[in-house]
Amino acid sequence: MIKTPYLLFLGDAPDPLSAKVAQGIKDWRPEYAVGQLRLDGCKADVGVPDMTLAQAKAAGVKTVVIGVANRGGTISQRWKKVLVQALEEGFDLASGLHNLLRDEEDLAAVARATGRTLHDVRIPSVPYPIANGEKRRGKRILAVGTDCSIGKMYTALCMEREMRARGMKATFRATGQTGILITGGGVPLDAVIADFMAGSIEYLTPDNDEDHWDLIEGQGSLFHASYSGVTMALVHGGQPDALILCHEPTRTHMRGLPSYSLPSIEALRDLALQLAHVVNAGCKAVGISINTQNMTDADARAYLAEVETRVGLPATDPFRYGAAKLVDALDTV
């Protein structure tokens, strides 16, 4: 178990999206997020107090969490001085990066000498099966996006909160490091061997009550040249009954791919449904989640109305305006 509360380490994150792990913890487990530690040049701020390690210790922090999700998931050499100092001052470290804490010999040596714990959450914890494609009881929702880092996790968490408030049976199923740090469990999908990726999602969303909904955390995008593989595994392993289409309208290009523009919501709908129908002929696209964080309220509402009219599905920003529209749409499944 990772000890709480946390100091969120933002390092030298080049933009707010790079600190999405820290932002997710702050938004969904604010009681864990005591403060943030930023290096010179950091361009992210998750809205909690800036703290030194000494201040964090005085505030009762137990674990320093690397809150950065950089391209490739690497531990920067620039971070090392702070991470080593954190171990020496009595903090555990937690990370969801591909570059494992335990594989960094300098960090591992200090952890051994100080008796501190290194938590690498992006490591598969069970021997997952190969997917068999057999139909499972219960219902499943998958958020799919026109890009990565676009709000798929937030969409699923917002829907889970709304569904539980209505007394519905609903469980958020984490598939990435941020979701795992928020909920305490899940499948680190992009660290699973390719042959077992779809099977790990079958494992994550087993037979359940007929009226129970699993809300599967989305990853990547079917249109993203770097990360489409994880999305395909979610579609086929998840066998979704309902798709929520996610989009961020102010982006000028796909995340990390400046020569690629985002597809339309209609293109996402058509491709995702075609692939979902391979494993579940009854799957439907039921709603649209729009990330409007970079839009004014007036512009956001106008855009949502235009999308609803154009695509013919209910559209909302579930974090800004609530997920009621998306949950209501499940009645059509």
SELO-700408 format. One line per 2 residues: number of its first residue (from 1); their letters; for each residue x negated, y, z of N, C-alpha, C. Coordinates in steps of 0.2 Angstrom, whole numbers, always signed. Layout:
BEGIN
NUM = A = X:Y:Z:X:Y:Z:X:Y:Z; ...
This chain:
BEGIN
1 = MI = -4:-6:+0:+0:+0:+0:-4:+6:+0; -3:+11:-4:-6:+17:-4:-3:+22:+1
3 = KT = -8:+24:+5:-6:+28:+11:-4:+35:+9; +1:+38:+12:+4:+45:+10:+3:+49:+17
5 = PY = +3:+55:+16:+4:+59:+10:-2:+60:+6; -1:+64:+0:-6:+64:-5:-9:+71:-6
7 = LL = -15:+72:-8:-18:+78:-11:-19:+76:-18; -16:+80:-22:-15:+79:-30:-22:+82:-33
9 = FL = -26:+78:-36:-32:+81:-39:-31:+82:-46; -31:+89:-48:-30:+91:-55:-36:+92:-59
11 = GD = -42:+91:-56:-48:+92:-59:-48:+98:-63; -51:+97:-70:-51:+103:-75:-46:+102:-80
13 = AP = -40:+100:-78:-35:+98:-83:-34:+104:-88; -34:+103:-95:-34:+108:-100:-28:+111:-101
15 = DP = -22:+108:-99:-15:+111:-100:-11:+107:-95; -5:+110:-94:+0:+107:-89:+2:+100:-90
17 = LS = +2:+98:-97:+4:+91:-98:-1:+86:-96; -7:+88:-96:-13:+84:-94:-12:+82:-86
19 = AK = -8:+86:-83:-7:+85:-76:+0:+81:-74; +2:+78:-79:+9:+75:-79:+10:+70:-73
21 = VA = +5:+67:-71:+5:+62:-65:+6:+66:-59; +2:+71:-58:+3:+75:-52:+10:+79:-52
23 = QG = +12:+81:-58:+19:+84:-58:+24:+80:-57; +24:+74:-59:+29:+69:-58:+30:+67:-51
25 = IK = +24:+66:-47:+24:+65:-40:+27:+71:-36; +25:+77:-38:+28:+82:-35:+35:+83:-36
27 = DW = +38:+82:-42:+45:+83:-43:+49:+77:-40; +47:+71:-40:+51:+65:-38:+49:+63:-31
29 = RP = +43:+64:-28:+42:+63:-21:+38:+69:-18; +42:+74:-18:+39:+80:-15:+36:+79:-8
31 = EY = +39:+75:-4:+37:+74:+3:+30:+71:+3; +28:+68:-3:+21:+65:-3:+16:+70:-5
33 = AV = +18:+76:-8:+13:+80:-12:+12:+86:-7; +7:+86:-3:+5:+91:+2:+2:+97:-1
35 = GQ = -3:+95:-6:-7:+100:-9:-10:+98:-16; -13:+103:-19:-17:+101:-25:-24:+104:-24
37 = LR = -29:+100:-28:-36:+102:-28:-38:+103:-35; -40:+110:-37:-41:+111:-44:-48:+114:-45
39 = LD = -52:+111:-50:-58:+114:-52:-58:+120:-56; -64:+124:-56:-64:+130:-60:-62:+128:-68
41 = GC = -58:+132:-70:-56:+131:-77:-49:+127:-78; -47:+124:-72:-41:+120:-73:-35:+125:-75
43 = KA = -31:+122:-80:-26:+126:-83:-19:+123:-81; -19:+119:-76:-12:+116:-73:-11:+118:-66
45 = DV = -5:+119:-65:-3:+120:-58:+4:+117:-57; +5:+113:-52:+11:+109:-51:+15:+112:-45
47 = GV = +13:+118:-43:+17:+122:-38:+17:+120:-31; +11:+117:-29:+10:+115:-22:+4:+119:-20
49 = PD = +3:+120:-13:-3:+124:-11:-10:+121:-13; -14:+126:-15:-21:+124:-17:-24:+123:-10
51 = MT = -28:+117:-10:-31:+115:-4:-39:+113:-5; -43:+114:+0:-49:+111:+0:-48:+104:+3
53 = LA = -53:+100:+3:-53:+93:+6:-52:+94:+14; -56:+99:+17:-55:+100:+24:-48:+103:+26
55 = QA = -45:+107:+22:-38:+109:+23:-33:+103:+22; -34:+99:+17:-30:+93:+17:-31:+88:+22
57 = KA = -37:+87:+25:-38:+83:+31:-34:+86:+37; -34:+92:+38:-30:+95:+43:-23:+95:+42
59 = AG = -21:+94:+36:-13:+94:+35:-11:+87:+35; -15:+82:+36:-13:+75:+37:-14:+71:+31
61 = VK = -17:+73:+26:-17:+69:+19:-21:+63:+21; -19:+57:+18:-22:+51:+18:-26:+49:+12
63 = TV = -23:+51:+6:-25:+48:-1:-26:+54:-6; -32:+54:-9:-32:+59:-15:-30:+55:-21
65 = VI = -25:+58:-24:-23:+55:-30:-25:+59:-36; -28:+55:-41:-30:+58:-47:-24:+59:-51
67 = GV = -22:+66:-52:-16:+67:-55:-16:+69:-62; -22:+67:-65:-23:+69:-72:-22:+63:-77
69 = AN = -19:+64:-83:-18:+58:-88:-21:+61:-94; -28:+60:-95:-31:+63:-101:-31:+58:-106
71 = RG = -33:+60:-112:-33:+55:-118:-39:+50:-117; -37:+44:-117:-42:+38:-116:-42:+36:-108
73 = GT = -39:+40:-104:-39:+38:-97:-46:+37:-94; -50:+42:-94:-57:+42:-92:-58:+46:-86
75 = IS = -63:+44:-81:-65:+48:-75:-71:+53:-78; -69:+59:-77:-74:+64:-79:-80:+64:-74
77 = QR = -86:+65:-77:-92:+65:-72:-92:+72:-68; -88:+76:-71:-87:+83:-67:-83:+82:-61
79 = WK = -79:+77:-61:-75:+76:-55:-79:+72:-49; -84:+69:-51:-87:+64:-46:-89:+67:-40
81 = KV = -92:+73:-40:-94:+76:-33:-88:+77:-28; -83:+79:-31:-77:+79:-26:-74:+73:-24
83 = LV = -74:+68:-29:-72:+61:-27:-76:+58:-22; -83:+58:-23:-87:+56:-18:-86:+59:-11
85 = QA = -86:+66:-11:-85:+69:-5:-78:+67:-2; -73:+66:-5:-67:+64:-3:-67:+57:+1
87 = LE = -71:+53:-2:-72:+46:+2:-76:+47:+8; -81:+51:+8:-86:+53:+14:-82:+56:+19
89 = EG = -77:+60:+17:-73:+63:+23:-67:+60:+25; -66:+53:+23:-61:+49:+26:-55:+48:+22
91 = FD = -55:+50:+15:-49:+49:+11:-49:+43:+7; -44:+39:+6:-44:+34:+1:-43:+38:-6
93 = LA = -44:+34:-12:-43:+37:-18:-38:+33:-22; -34:+36:-26:-29:+32:-30:-29:+35:-37
95 = SG = -29:+31:-42:-29:+33:-49:-25:+28:-54; -22:+31:-59:-19:+27:-64:-23:+27:-71
97 = LH = -29:+29:-71:-33:+30:-77:-35:+23:-79; -36:+22:-86:-39:+16:-88:-46:+15:-86
99 = NL = -50:+20:-85:-57:+20:-82:-56:+18:-74; -57:+12:-72:-55:+11:-65:-60:+13:-60
101 = LR = -57:+15:-55:-62:+18:-49:-67:+12:-47; -64:+6:-47:-69:+1:-44:-74:-1:-49
103 = DE = -74:+2:-55:-79:+0:-60:-85:+6:-60; -83:+11:-56:-88:+17:-55:-92:+15:-49
105 = ED = -99:+13:-51:-103:+10:-45:-104:+15:-40; -105:+21:-42:-106:+26:-36:-100:+27:-32
107 = LA = -94:+27:-35:-88:+28:-30:-87:+21:-26; -88:+15:-30:-87:+9:-26:-92:+8:-20
109 = AV = -99:+11:-21:-104:+10:-16:-102:+15:-10; -99:+21:-11:-97:+25:-6:-91:+22:-2
111 = AR = -86:+20:-6:-81:+17:-3:-82:+11:+2; -87:+7:-1:-89:+1:+4:-93:+4:+10
113 = AT = -97:+9:+9:-101:+12:+15:-96:+15:+20; -91:+18:+18:-86:+22:+22:-80:+18:+24
115 = GR = -79:+12:+21:-73:+8:+23:-67:+11:+20; -67:+15:+15:-61:+18:+11:-59:+13:+6
117 = TL = -53:+14:+4:-50:+10:-1:-49:+14:-8; -51:+10:-13:-50:+13:-20:-43:+9:-23
119 = HD = -38:+13:-25:-32:+10:-28:-32:+12:-35; -32:+6:-39:-32:+7:-46:-25:+4:-48
121 = VR = -20:+8:-50:-13:+6:-51:-12:+4:-58; -17:+5:-62:-16:+3:-69:-19:-4:-71
123 = IP = -18:-9:-66:-20:-16:-67:-14:-20:-66; -13:-25:-71:-8:-30:-71:-9:-34:-65
125 = SV = -3:-35:-61:-4:-39:-55:-2:-46:-55; +2:-48:-60:+4:-55:-61:+2:-57:-68
127 = PY = +2:-64:-69:+1:-67:-76:+8:-66:-80; +9:-61:-84:+15:-61:-87:+16:-66:-93
129 = PI = +22:-68:-94:+24:-73:-99:+24:-70:-106; +23:-74:-111:+25:-71:-118:+32:-71:-119
131 = AN = +34:-65:-122:+42:-64:-123:+45:-70:-127; +51:-72:-125:+55:-77:-128:+61:-74:-132
133 = GE = +63:-68:-131:+68:-65:-134:+75:-67:-132; +75:-71:-127:+82:-74:-125:+86:-68:-121
135 = KR = +92:-68:-122:+97:-63:-119:+97:-64:-112; +97:-59:-108:+97:-59:-101:+104:-55:-99
137 = RG = +106:-57:-93:+112:-54:-90:+111:-47:-88; +116:-43:-87:+115:-36:-85:+114:-32:-91
139 = KR = +113:-25:-90:+113:-20:-95:+106:-16:-94; +104:-14:-100:+97:-10:-100:+98:-4:-104
141 = IL = +94:+1:-102:+94:+8:-105:+86:+9:-106; +85:+11:-112:+78:+13:-114:+78:+20:-117
143 = AV = +73:+24:-114:+72:+31:-117:+67:+31:-122; +68:+33:-128:+63:+33:-134:+62:+40:-136
145 = GT = +56:+42:-138:+55:+49:-140:+52:+50:-146; +52:+57:-149:+49:+59:-155:+42:+60:-154
147 = DC = +39:+59:-147:+32:+60:-146:+31:+57:-139; +25:+57:-137:+23:+55:-130:+23:+61:-126
149 = SI = +23:+59:-119:+23:+65:-114:+29:+70:-115; +35:+67:-116:+40:+72:-119:+46:+72:-114
151 = GK = +46:+68:-109:+52:+68:-104:+55:+61:-103; +53:+56:-106:+56:+49:-106:+57:+47:-98
153 = MY = +52:+47:-94:+52:+45:-87:+57:+50:-84; +57:+56:-84:+61:+61:-81:+69:+59:-83
155 = TA = +70:+57:-89:+76:+56:-91:+79:+50:-88; +75:+45:-87:+77:+38:-84:+78:+40:-76
157 = LC = +74:+43:-73:+75:+45:-66:+81:+49:-65; +82:+54:-69:+88:+58:-68:+94:+54:-69
159 = ME = +94:+50:-74:+100:+45:-75:+101:+41:-69; +96:+38:-66:+96:+33:-60:+99:+37:-55
161 = RE = +97:+43:-53:+100:+47:-48:+107:+49:-49; +109:+50:-55:+116:+52:-56:+121:+45:-55
163 = MR = +118:+40:-58:+122:+34:-58:+123:+31:-50; +117:+32:-46:+118:+30:-39:+123:+34:-36
165 = AR = +123:+41:-37:+127:+45:-34:+135:+43:-35; +136:+40:-41:+142:+38:-43:+144:+31:-40
167 = GM = +139:+28:-37:+140:+21:-34:+139:+16:-39; +136:+17:-45:+134:+12:-50:+128:+8:-48
169 = KA = +127:+2:-50:+121:-2:-49:+116:+0:-54; +110:+3:-52:+105:+6:-57:+99:+5:-53
171 = TF = +94:+3:-57:+87:+3:-55:+82:+6:-60; +78:+11:-58:+73:+13:-63:+67:+8:-63
173 = RA = +65:+6:-69:+59:+1:-70:+53:+5:-72; +48:+6:-68:+42:+9:-70:+38:+5:-75
175 = TG = +35:+9:-80:+30:+5:-85:+24:+9:-86; +23:+14:-82:+16:+18:-82:+14:+20:-75
177 = QT = +8:+23:-75:+5:+25:-69:+9:+30:-65; +12:+35:-68:+16:+40:-64:+22:+36:-61
179 = GI = +26:+33:-65:+31:+29:-62:+30:+24:-56; +24:+21:-57:+22:+16:-52:+20:+20:-46
181 = LI = +17:+26:-46:+15:+30:-40:+21:+33:-37; +26:+34:-41:+32:+37:-38:+37:+32:-35
183 = TG = +37:+26:-38:+42:+21:-35:+38:+15:-31; +32:+14:-32:+28:+9:-28:+27:+3:-32
185 = GG = +30:+2:-38:+29:-4:-41:+31:-3:-49; +30:-9:-53:+31:-9:-60:+26:-12:-64
187 = VP = +26:-11:-70:+21:-14:-75:+17:-9:-78; +11:-9:-77:+6:-4:-81:+6:-6:-88
189 = LD = +11:-5:-92:+11:-8:-99:+5:-7:-103; +2:-2:-104:-3:-1:-108:-10:-4:-106
191 = AV = -9:-7:-100:-15:-11:-98:-14:-18:-99; -8:-20:-101:-7:-27:-102:-9:-30:-109
193 = IA = -12:-36:-109:-15:-39:-115:-9:-39:-120; -10:-37:-127:-5:-36:-132:+0:-42:-132
195 = DF = -2:-48:-132:+2:-53:-133:+7:-54:-128; +6:-51:-122:+10:-52:-116:+14:-45:-114
197 = MA = +14:-40:-119:+17:-34:-117:+24:-34:-117; +27:-37:-122:+35:-38:-122:+37:-43:-117
199 = GS = +33:-48:-115:+35:-52:-110:+35:-49:-103; +30:-44:-102:+30:-41:-96:+36:-37:-95
201 = IE = +39:-34:-100:+45:-30:-99:+51:-35:-98; +51:-41:-101:+56:-46:-99:+56:-48:-92
203 = YL = +50:-48:-90:+48:-50:-83:+51:-44:-78; +50:-38:-80:+52:-32:-76:+59:-31:-76
205 = TP = +63:-34:-81:+70:-33:-81:+74:-40:-82; +74:-44:-77:+76:-50:-77:+84:-50:-77
207 = DN = +87:-56:-77:+94:-57:-76:+96:-53:-70; +102:-50:-71:+105:-46:-65:+113:-47:-66
209 = DE = +116:-43:-61:+123:-43:-61:+126:-40:-68; +131:-42:-70:+134:-40:-77:+135:-32:-77
211 = DH = +136:-29:-71:+137:-22:-71:+131:-18:-68; +125:-21:-68:+119:-18:-66:+115:-15:-72
213 = WD = +113:-9:-71:+109:-6:-77:+102:-5:-75; +97:-8:-79:+90:-6:-78:+89:+0:-82
215 = LI = +85:+5:-80:+83:+11:-83:+76:+10:-84; +74:+8:-91:+67:+7:-92:+63:+13:-94
217 = EG = +58:+14:-90:+53:+20:-92:+50:+20:-99; +51:+24:-103:+49:+24:-110:+41:+26:-110
219 = QG = +38:+24:-115:+31:+25:-116:+29:+27:-123; +25:+32:-125:+23:+33:-132:+28:+35:-136
221 = SL = +28:+33:-142:+33:+35:-147:+32:+30:-153; +37:+28:-156:+36:+24:-162:+33:+27:-168
223 = FH = +33:+34:-168:+30:+38:-173:+23:+40:-172; +20:+38:-166:+14:+41:-164:+8:+36:-166
225 = AS = +4:+38:-170:-2:+34:-173:-6:+31:-167; -6:+34:-161:-10:+31:-156:-7:+26:-151
227 = YS = +0:+27:-150:+3:+24:-145:+9:+20:-147; +11:+19:-153:+17:+16:-155:+17:+9:-152
229 = GV = +12:+6:-151:+12:-1:-149:+16:-3:-143; +15:+2:-138:+18:+1:-131:+25:+2:-132
231 = TM = +27:+7:-136:+34:+8:-138:+38:+2:-141; +35:-1:-145:+37:-7:-148:+39:-13:-143
233 = AL = +34:-14:-139:+34:-19:-134:+40:-17:-129; +42:-11:-128:+47:-9:-123:+54:-10:-127
235 = VH = +54:-9:-134:+60:-10:-137:+62:-18:-138; +57:-22:-139:+58:-29:-140:+59:-33:-133
237 = GG = +54:-31:-129:+55:-34:-122:+61:-32:-118; +62:-25:-119:+68:-23:-115:+75:-25:-117
239 = QP = +75:-26:-124:+82:-28:-127:+87:-23:-125; +86:-17:-126:+91:-12:-123:+98:-12:-126
241 = DA = +103:-11:-122:+110:-10:-124:+111:-3:-126; +107:+2:-123:+108:+9:-124:+102:+12:-125
243 = LI = +101:+17:-130:+95:+21:-131:+97:+28:-130; +92:+31:-126:+93:+39:-125:+87:+42:-129
245 = LC = +89:+46:-134:+84:+49:-138:+81:+55:-135; +74:+56:-135:+71:+61:-131:+67:+66:-136
247 = HE = +67:+72:-135:+64:+77:-140:+62:+83:-136; +57:+86:-138:+54:+93:-136:+54:+98:-142
249 = PT = +59:+102:-142:+59:+106:-149:+54:+111:-150; +50:+113:-145:+45:+119:-146:+38:+116:-148
251 = RT = +37:+110:-148:+31:+107:-150:+29:+108:-158; +23:+110:-159:+21:+111:-166:+18:+105:-169
253 = HM = +16:+100:-165:+13:+94:-168:+13:+89:-162; +12:+83:-164:+12:+77:-159:+6:+78:-155
255 = RG = +7:+75:-148:+2:+76:-143:-4:+72:-145; -10:+76:-146:-16:+74:-147:-17:+72:-155
257 = LP = -12:+74:-159:-13:+73:-166:-11:+79:-170; -15:+84:-170:-13:+90:-173:-11:+90:-181
259 = SY = -13:+85:-184:-11:+84:-191:-4:+81:-192; -1:+79:-187:+6:+75:-187:+11:+79:-184
261 = SL = +16:+81:-188:+22:+84:-185:+27:+79:-182; +31:+82:-178:+36:+77:-174:+42:+75:-179
263 = PS = +44:+69:-179:+50:+67:-183:+56:+70:-181; +62:+70:-185:+68:+73:-182:+71:+68:-178
265 = IE = +76:+70:-174:+80:+66:-169:+84:+61:-173; +86:+62:-179:+89:+58:-183:+85:+52:-185
267 = AL = +79:+54:-187:+74:+49:-189:+72:+44:-183; +71:+47:-177:+70:+43:-171:+76:+38:-170
269 = RD = +82:+41:-171:+88:+36:-170:+88:+31:-175; +87:+32:-181:+88:+27:-186:+82:+21:-185
271 = LA = +76:+23:-184:+71:+18:-183:+71:+15:-177; +73:+18:-171:+73:+14:-165:+79:+9:-165
273 = LQ = +84:+11:-168:+90:+7:-168:+89:+1:-173; +85:+2:-178:+83:-4:-183:+79:-9:-179
275 = LA = +74:-7:-175:+70:-11:-172:+73:-14:-166; +78:-10:-162:+81:-13:-157:+86:-19:-159
277 = HV = +89:-18:-165:+94:-23:-167:+91:-30:-168; +84:-30:-169:+81:-36:-170:+82:-41:-164
279 = VN = +82:-38:-158:+83:-42:-152:+90:-41:-148; +94:-36:-150:+100:-35:-148:+105:-31:-153
281 = AG = +109:-35:-156:+113:-32:-162:+118:-27:-159; +119:-27:-153:+124:-22:-150:+121:-16:-148
283 = CK = +115:-15:-148:+112:-9:-145:+115:-2:-149; +116:+3:-145:+118:+9:-147:+114:+15:-145
285 = AV = +113:+20:-149:+111:+26:-147:+116:+30:-144; +116:+32:-137:+122:+35:-134:+121:+42:-132
287 = GI = +115:+45:-132:+114:+52:-130:+107:+54:-131; +107:+61:-131:+100:+64:-132:+98:+68:-126
289 = SI = +92:+67:-124:+89:+71:-119:+84:+76:-122; +85:+83:-121:+81:+88:-124:+77:+91:-118
291 = NT = +70:+91:-119:+66:+94:-114:+65:+102:-116; +69:+106:-112:+69:+113:-113:+65:+117:-108
293 = QN = +60:+114:-105:+56:+118:-100:+53:+124:-103; +51:+125:-110:+48:+130:-113:+53:+135:-116
295 = MT = +60:+134:-115:+65:+138:-118:+69:+142:-113; +71:+148:-114:+76:+152:-110:+82:+148:-109
297 = DA = +86:+150:-104:+92:+146:-103:+97:+147:-109; +97:+153:-112:+102:+155:-118:+99:+151:-124
299 = DA = +93:+150:-125:+90:+147:-131:+91:+139:-130; +91:+137:-124:+92:+130:-122:+99:+128:-123
301 = RA = +103:+131:-121:+110:+130:-122:+113:+130:-129; +110:+135:-133:+112:+135:-140:+109:+129:-144
303 = YL = +103:+127:-142:+100:+122:-145:+103:+115:-144; +105:+114:-138:+109:+108:-136:+116:+108:-139
305 = AE = +119:+113:-140:+125:+114:-144:+124:+112:-151; +119:+115:-154:+118:+113:-161:+116:+106:-162
307 = VE = +112:+103:-158:+110:+96:-158:+116:+91:-158; +121:+93:-153:+127:+89:-152:+131:+89:-158
309 = TR = +132:+95:-161:+136:+95:-167:+132:+92:-173; +126:+93:-174:+122:+90:-180:+122:+82:-179
311 = VG = +120:+80:-173:+119:+72:-173:+125:+68:-171; +130:+72:-167:+136:+68:-165:+135:+64:-159
313 = LP = +130:+66:-155:+129:+63:-148:+129:+68:-143; +131:+66:-137:+130:+71:-131:+123:+73:-130
315 = AT = +121:+79:-129:+115:+81:-128:+114:+86:-122; +109:+85:-118:+108:+89:-112:+100:+89:-110
317 = DP = +98:+93:-106:+92:+93:-102:+93:+90:-95; +92:+83:-94:+95:+80:-88:+91:+83:-82
319 = FR = +85:+86:-82:+81:+88:-76:+84:+95:-75; +86:+99:-80:+88:+106:-79:+95:+107:-78
321 = YG = +99:+103:-81:+106:+103:-81:+110:+97:-78; +106:+92:-76:+110:+86:-74:+111:+81:-79
323 = AA = +111:+74:-77:+112:+69:-82:+119:+66:-83; +124:+70:-81:+131:+68:-81:+133:+66:-88
325 = KL = +131:+70:-93:+133:+69:-100:+131:+62:-102; +124:+61:-100:+121:+54:-103:+124:+48:-99
327 = VD = +126:+49:-93:+129:+43:-89:+136:+42:-92; +140:+48:-93:+146:+47:-96:+146:+43:-102
329 = AL = +141:+44:-106:+140:+41:-113:+140:+33:-112; +138:+31:-107:+137:+23:-106:+144:+20:-106
331 = DT = +149:+24:-106:+156:+20:-106:+157:+18:-113; +153:+20:-118:+154:+18:-125:+150:+11:-126
333 = V = +146:+9:-122:+142:+3:-123:+146:-3:-120
